[in-house]
Amino acid sequence: MNINLLLSLILSISVSMTTVLADKNMMIGSKGLPKDVNRIIKVKMYDNYYEPKNFDVKSGETIKFEVENLGELVHEFNIGNAMMHKKHQPEMQRMVDNEILFADTLDREKMKKMSKMDKAMGHSHSNSVLLQPKEKQDLIWKFENAMDLEIACNVPGHYEVGMIATVNIKY
């Protein structure tokens, strides 16, 4: 076997393995349990910002976020890191392309039907809520083994205009 081909193959495998390991170990925390909630944070989503803009949490703390969309547009409250948001944005664009996600509404029936063919169209992520104007929903999150987090709206165009909040984790 040609040495260059062998080196290329080894490099390709090591890059692939690094990607797989990185995907399994995102270090964003996990879905929390209601019985473990340490405190409640009320979150208001406007067009295109969050209130508060910064979240201070302790490592290991379980937070219940009471999220309300007070804007005129559909918005998302998604806990992740920058790489996760980048990977999630094409899913959100597919929701637009499939006429599930509109500027100011969601077709939840179509969302349910499409999720049978493409799970991402159901938008049933434990780290995220997707809300129409005037909707409310709670999200419980445990900030254990979490670092480099941000909260973002991945509705097409919203992340790009700065609908991002910082998460400050105190260890």
N, C-alpha and C positions, 0 to 999 in steps of 0.2 A: 504494500500500500504506500502511496506517495506520502511523504512526511507532512507536506503542506495540507493535504486532504485530512490526514489524521489530526493535526493540530486544529484545523477548522472544525472538525467534528467534536473534539474535546471542548473547545471554546463554546460551541453551540449548546452542548449538553450542560455545561456548567452555568451558562446564562439562563437556560430553561429551568434548571433546578433552583437557581436563585430566585427567579420569578415565582415559582411555585411556593417556595418557602416564604417569600415576602407576602404573598396573597393569604397564606394561612395564618400569619402572625402580624396582622395589621395594627395591633396594639391600640384599639379604640375603645376598649371596655366591652360591656355586654348588656343585653336586655336585663333590666332590674325587676325585682319582685315588689308588689305593693307593700308587703309586710316589712320590707327592708328600707323603705324610703326614709332618708335622714332629714330632707327638707323639700319644700316646693318652691319652684321658680316660675313666676308668671311671665310668659313671653308674648309680646305683641308683634305681629308681622304687618308691616306697612309696605307700600310700593316704593322702593326696593330696599328696605332696611329692617333690621330687628331692633326691638327695644326690650331688654338692654342690648347694647352692642358688644359687651364683654361679659363672659361668665367665669366666675371664680369658683373652682371646686377643689375639694380635697381628694387626693388619691384614695380610692376605695369607697368613696361616698356614693350613695344611691340617691339620685335626684328625680323628682317627679316634675316634668316640665308641663305646665298647663299652657298650651299653645293656642292662640287665637289669631285668625287672619282678619285684620281690620282694614286691609287694602281693597282696591277695586279689582285686583288680578288674583289668579291662582298662585299660591306660593307653597314652598316646601321648607320644612325644618329638618335638616339632615345632618346628623353627627358623623363626622369622618375626618380623614386627612385629605390633603390636597390631591393626592393620587387617586383616592377613592372617588372624590367628586368628579375628577376628569373622566374616570371610567364609567361613572353613572350618567353623565351628560348625554351620551348617545342613546341610552335607554329612554331618557326623557324626550329626546328629539323624535324617537320612534313613536312615542305616545302622541306627539303632535302630528306626525306623518300619518298615523292610523286614525286620526280624528277622535282621539280619546281626550286629549288635553287641549283646551282652547285658552285664549287669553284670560277669560273670566269665568270659566266653568269646566267641569269634568263630566264626561259621559261614563258614569259608573257602571251602567249596564254593559256597555261595550267593553269597558275595562275588565269586567268579570269574564265575559265571553272570550276575549283575546288572551287572557291569562292562562286559559286552558291550552293554548298553542305556544305561548311565549310567556313564561312565568314573570318576566320583568314587567309586562304590561299590567299586572295586578298591583304593582307598587305596594307590596306587602312586606316591606323591610322593617325589621324591629328598631332600626336606628333612625327612622324617618316618618314624618307625617306630611301628607299632601292635602292642602285645604283650599276650598273655594272661598270667595269672599264671605265673611260673616260666620264661617265655620270655626268650631273649636274641637280640639282633641288633645288628650294627654299622652305623654311618652315618658316611660320610666327607664332610666339608664344608670348603670353601675359603672363608675369611672375607675375600674380596677385594671391594672396593666394597660394604662392609656397614656399616650403622649402625642404631641404635635397635632392636636385636634383643632378643627374649626367647625362652625355650624354654617351651613350654606344652603341657598336655594339654587337648585339645579334646573329649574324651569328654563328653557332656552333663552339666553340673553341676560338672565338675572345675575348669575355668578359673575359674568363679564362686567356688569355695571356696578359690582361691589356689594351684592347682597350676601355678605359674609360677616360672621361674628367670631371673635376670638374666644378660645377656651384656655384659661390659665389654670393649670393643675398644680396644686401645692402638695409637695411630698413631705 
